[in-house]
Amino acid sequence: QVQLVESGGRLLRAGDSLRLSCLGSGRTLSTLTPYGMGWFRQAPGKAREFVAAINRGDMTYYADSVKGRFTIYNAKNGPNAVYLQMNTLKPEDTAVYYCAYSASYFTSNQDRYDYWGQGTQVTVSS
């Protein structure tokens, strides 16, 4: 079993930066190979959408809407964690952000993810 806990969400202004954290507990993520970690988000009244993904080899993949502004990266020599650095935030980035773990895939397809966190709210005012 894998538990994921997101943190870092808060109210910000357009142009601000923020880092979200996703800490994994239970089975050590790094012992589960291959794997992918993803960040997704869900804005009010909208379907959940892919934001970014990373695999154990630090390959990354981004949605076009965040490419160049967001960076996903694995923790190094530390806790089982994945981070999402968000720069130049826009009001349209307002959403609940979820991290997810896939035991077998490096993908933007949320159906391929096995475990999900509870989400953290990011609100960007104009």
Summary of the structure (lengths in Angstrom):
residues: 126
radius of gyration: 13.5
end to end distance: 40.1
largest distance: 42.4
contacts: 385
relative contact order: 0.32
helix: 7%
strand: 49%
